[in-house]
């Protein structure tokens, strides 16, 4: 039983990580910054090895509208999910998005 508990805790976010994630997704932060800035802040605060745990937490937050009530928060969470797992992304996957947007202008 003790081993199962330790496995379970390693599969979930720590309170500090959850607090950091929710800070990135606050209504104020999402309203004041672009999605790229939110994703960049996310990548500075979390390691790739934590992406599964964070992705799982984001999905749980998105399933209950009361947990992420603001539209900007929900869009930010979806964008971070996209940015974490898109193909070919480095540590900060927003570079290819910025390049794509600049190509669209021409």
JOBEL-V655773 format. One line per field, one symbol per residue. psi: psi as a letter, one per 20 degrees, with the letter a starting at -180 (. if undefined). burial: # if it has 16 or more other ideal C-beta (glycine too) atoms within 10 Angstrom, else .. Layout:
BEGIN
psi: ???
burial: ???
END
This chain:
BEGIN
psi: hhghghgghiirqqhgggggghghjqggghhirrhggghggghhiqqhiihggggggggghhiohhhnhqghgggggggggghhjqpjqbhojighgggghhhhh.
burial: ............#...#..##..##...##..#.##.######..#...##.##..##..#......#...###.##.###.##....#...##..#.........
END
